[in-house]
Amino acid sequence: MRRFYSLMIEQDLFGTVRLVRNWGRIGTNGQELVEEFSNEIEAGQALEAVAQAKRRRGYRDL
């Protein structure tokens, strides 16, 4: 299957740290899920946990 999964940590205008997950078929906008965290360390740990799970399922880093 031709699909993608992206993870990004960002901070909004109000200072909230967010982990943005975007996935779908290549060539589409896909779907998005946003999780809010109290600090960047927690967001980074969540990002690594999701990334490891996706690598086990066959996704590769670009």
The 8 nearest C-alpha neighbors of each residue, nearest first, counted from 0:
[[1, 2, 24, 25, 3, 23, 57, 58],
 [2, 0, 25, 24, 3, 23, 26, 58],
 [3, 1, 24, 25, 23, 0, 4, 22],
 [2, 4, 22, 23, 25, 24, 5, 1],
 [3, 5, 22, 21, 23, 6, 2, 20],
 [4, 6, 21, 20, 22, 3, 7, 19],
 [7, 5, 20, 19, 21, 46, 4, 18],
 [6, 8, 19, 18, 9, 20, 5, 46],
 [9, 7, 18, 17, 19, 42, 6, 10],
 [10, 8, 17, 16, 7, 11, 18, 19],
 [9, 11, 16, 15, 14, 17, 12, 8],
 [10, 12, 14, 13, 15, 9, 16, 17],
 [13, 11, 14, 10, 15, 16, 9, 17],
 [12, 14, 11, 15, 10, 16, 17, 9],
 [15, 13, 11, 12, 10, 16, 17, 9],
 [14, 16, 10, 11, 13, 17, 35, 37],
 [17, 15, 10, 36, 35, 9, 38, 39],
 [18, 16, 35, 9, 34, 8, 36, 10],
 [17, 19, 8, 34, 7, 33, 42, 35],
 [20, 18, 33, 7, 6, 32, 17, 8],
 [19, 21, 6, 32, 31, 5, 33, 18],
 [20, 22, 31, 5, 30, 4, 32, 19],
 [23, 21, 4, 29, 3, 30, 5, 31],
 [24, 22, 29, 2, 3, 30, 25, 27],
 [23, 25, 2, 27, 1, 3, 26, 29],
 [26, 24, 2, 27, 1, 3, 23, 28],
 [25, 27, 24, 28, 23, 29, 2, 1],
 [28, 26, 29, 25, 24, 23, 30, 22],
 [29, 27, 30, 26, 23, 24, 22, 25],
 [30, 28, 23, 22, 27, 24, 21, 31],
 [29, 31, 22, 21, 23, 28, 32, 20],
 [30, 32, 21, 20, 22, 33, 29, 19],
 [31, 33, 20, 19, 21, 34, 30, 18],
 [34, 32, 19, 18, 20, 17, 35, 31],
 [35, 33, 18, 17, 19, 36, 32, 20],
 [34, 36, 17, 16, 18, 33, 15, 37],
 [37, 35, 16, 38, 42, 17, 41, 34],
 [36, 38, 16, 35, 15, 41, 39, 42],
 [39, 37, 40, 36, 41, 16, 42, 15],
 [38, 40, 42, 41, 43, 16, 37, 36],
 [41, 39, 43, 42, 38, 44, 37, 45],
 [40, 42, 44, 43, 39, 38, 45, 36],
 [41, 43, 39, 45, 40, 44, 36, 18],
 [44, 42, 46, 40, 41, 45, 39, 47],
 [43, 45, 41, 47, 46, 42, 40, 48],
 [46, 44, 48, 42, 43, 47, 41, 49],
 [45, 47, 43, 49, 44, 48, 50, 42],
 [46, 48, 50, 44, 45, 49, 51, 43],
 [49, 47, 45, 51, 50, 46, 44, 52],
 [48, 50, 52, 46, 47, 51, 53, 45],
 [49, 51, 47, 53, 52, 48, 46, 54],
 [52, 50, 54, 48, 53, 49, 47, 55],
 [51, 53, 49, 55, 50, 54, 48, 56],
 [52, 54, 56, 50, 55, 51, 58, 49],
 [55, 53, 58, 51, 57, 56, 52, 59],
 [54, 56, 52, 53, 57, 51, 58, 50],
 [57, 55, 53, 54, 58, 52, 51, 59],
 [58, 56, 54, 55, 59, 53, 52, 60],
 [57, 59, 54, 53, 56, 60, 55, 4],
 [60, 58, 54, 57, 61, 53, 56, 55],
 [61, 59, 58, 54, 50, 5, 4, 53],
 [60, 59, 58, 5, 3, 4, 54, 6]]
